Structure formats: structure tokens, C-alpha cells
């Protein structure tokens, strides 16, 4: 198994974990919101903690979803100015390095923020604020992991799952030679 396949597999496993967790949290949040609607409008009372917990789950989903989108290349980008530039791969590598630095900062300050949350209790739900604040470094960790793998793939010449040009040419010529 070559390095590209190993990196792609690791990236895919991390992406699946983030996506499945985000989907699960979305389902839980949806149930909580629907229960809140039922209690408020049908039974005439509300669930005190529902809105607060739904907000916490939304933060977790947003940060995990950002990692999934990074993996899929789904974030908004305006590539008009660089689309036809020579050395586009190096621009993408620079972008991956900048993203990696940003995500490392997100983790660092997110850990500080989460540890600050150890002293705080959420008023409506009674949840220690550490748990919702923990979404910042965890989401940043998934983002950092994906950006590092993206940089390594670009540095090795693998761009979005395509082999480097040298290997692609070698495979084409090898196929032509076997036909002759």
C-alpha cells in the first residue's frame, strides 16, 4: 500500500467519524427541538434546558461539519485570480500551510477556552461549559488533521486523488508498451 492510499484512508476515516458524529448530533438536536415545540405548543409548557442544549449541539455540528467540508473541498473559494496561474499547486500548498497554522491556533485557544469552561455551569441545563467549549479544539483538531494531510498530498504531487504527473506518464507508457 503506497503512501497516497494510506493518507487518503486516514483522511477518509477521520472524515467519516466527523460526519457520522455530526449527523448523530443533528438527529439529537432535532429531537430536542421537536420535543420543545410539542411541550410548548401542545402541552402549554416548555423544556427549560432544550434551547441551550440545542445551541451547544449546533456548535459541535458546525465545527465537525467544517472539517467534513474541508475534506470535500466544499468551502467557498474564489479561484478566478489563481485558476490559470502556473504553480497553482504551490498556491494550494501555501493555503494548506496557512490553514494548518489557523487550525493550530484554534486548538490552542480552544483548549484554553474549554479549561476556562471548567469553572462555569450553564444556567438552564446545568451542564459544565467545558463540554460545549470542547467543540472548538476538537473541531480544530479534525480541521488540522485534514489540512496537514492535504498539504502532504500536495507536496507529494497528489492533487485531489490524482497521482503525480510522473507516475501517470509512467503508467501510460507502460500500458502502451504492453499493447505493442
Order of alpha helices (4+ residues) and beta strands (2+ residues): alpha-alpha-alpha-alpha-alpha
